[in-house]
Amino acid sequence: MNFLQMSLIRKLVDCLQEVKTIDYTDTSKDQVRLNKYKAENVFNLIYQIGLRKESFTTEEKRTIGNLLADTIGYLLINIESTANVYRTRLSNSVLKKRSAVQFLIDNYSQFPVGNSNLADKFRKVNIEESVEILDDIIDKWHDMTDSDEDSSDKESAGANEVPESHTWWSK
């Protein structure tokens, strides 16, 4: 089975395992780019799984819970670096990342981690601060558009598929 044929959940597990191996002491340009790519893959998969309302087995919840507990710090570094990206407009990638974080909070918080769950881990790492970072970017750039884009750009990115609670898509 190749990567394209794998389930989204299996891909998420594999990507989280890759993020777990990130060496943040290597600050070479290529390594930083690779680290960003690995974290972005995780967010994209969480977003896709959330849109599809995938169900997790007990074993998948346990595996993903432990992997997320081990990697959430790396993922939050990626979110923090999003604020430092030069931009002239709001890209759909920020909206997708914000939705991915919301799916993470809403759908993964009760995944087991040892004698606890991810909600406790999210509180410890202050995931709400990352939410605020993304919300600030969205608030700052929501009315900046690229004249080359048409109105269907957000829809093609999945805006009409996200839950109504993901209000940042309609700003």
N, C-alpha and C positions, 0 to 999 in steps of 0.2 A: 504494500500500500504506500503510495507516495504522499507527499505533504498536502497536495490538493485534495486527495481523497479522504484524508483523516477528518474526524469530527472536529468541530470547533473547540470542544472541551479538551480533546486530546492535544490539539495544537496549543491551547492555553497552557496546559501542564508542561509541554515541551518548552514553550517560550519562557515560562516562569523558571524552569530549570536553567535555561540559558542566562536569564537575568541574575539568578543566584550565583553564577560564576563570574559576574562582572568584577573586574579589578579596577577600582576607582583610583588606585595609586598611579596607574599609567595614564598620564594626561596628554599623551600624544594625540595629534589631530585625528588620526585614523581610529584610535581607540575610543576617543570621545564620540566620534560619529557612530561607531559600532554600538557603544553603550546606549546612545540615544535611539538607534534603530531597534535594539532589543526591547527597550521600554515601550517605545511606540507600538511595537507589535502586540505587546500585552494589552495596552489600552484599546487598540483596534479590535482585538479578539473579545475583550470584555464588552465593548460596544456592540459587536455583531451578535454575541450570545444574548445580550440584553434585548436587542431588537427581536430576535427570534424566540425569546422566552424559553430558552433551552432548560431542560430539567437535569438536575445532577443526581447521581447515585450517592449513597452514603459514603462509599469509598472515594468517589471524586471530590465530595465536599471535604473529607478529611485530608486528602492529598493537596487539594488546592488551598485549603485553609492553612496548612503548614507552610506551603510554598509562599503564599502571600504574606504570612507572618514574617518569613525570612527575607522577603524582597520588598516589602512596602516602603522601606526607607529609600531604596534605589528608585522606586517609582515616584516617590514624592520629590526627589532631586530632579527628576525629569520635568515634573510640573513646575517646580520653582524656576527651572531654566527656561520654561516657556515664556515667562515674564521678561526675559532678557533678549528675546528674539526681536530683531529689527523688523518692523512691519509698517505697512502703509494702509492696511485695511484689516478687517477681521476675517480670518480664514476659517473655512469649515472645520479644519483640523482642531481648532480650539473648541468649537462647539461639540465636536465628537468626543474630544478628551473630557470635556465637562460632563457630557452624558455618561461616558465610561466611568468616571468617578462616582456619579450618582448611582449608576447600576451597581458599582462596587459596594457602596454604602447600603443601598436598598436590598440587594440580592445576595450579598456574600457575608454580611455582618454576623450572621448566626452560624457560619461554618465553624466547626470545632478546631481549636488549637490547644492541644494538651488538655488541661482541666478548665479551659476558658473558651472564648470564641473570638472571632476577628473584631467584633465591636469593641472589645477591650483593647485590642492592639491598635485599632484605629484611633481610639481616644488617647492612648499613650503617645502616639506619633503626631497627634493633633491634625488629623486629616482635614478638619474643618478649615484650617489655615490654607491648605491647598485649594479647597473649594473657593475660598475668598480670593485667592490669587487669580484663578480662572474667571471668576465673576467680575473682578476688577478689569481684566483684559476685555471681557465681553462688553461691559458697561462703557469702557473708554472708546472702543472701536466699533460698536454696533451700528452706528450710522455712517460709517465710512464704507463706500462701495467702490468697486472697480467698474468703470464704464463698459469694459469689455465683457462683463458678466451679465447673464440674463436672470430673470426672476426665478427660473427653475433650478438655479445652482444649489440652493439649500435643499430643495426637494430631491434632487439627484443624490445628495449626500445623506438622505434618510430623514429629513425633517418631518415628513408626514407619517413616519413610522414610530417616532419616539413617543413615549407617554406624554399626556397633556401636562404633567407636572414638570416636564423639562422646558420651562417657559423661556429659557435663554435662546431657543431656536426662533421664537417669534418676536424678538426685540427688534 
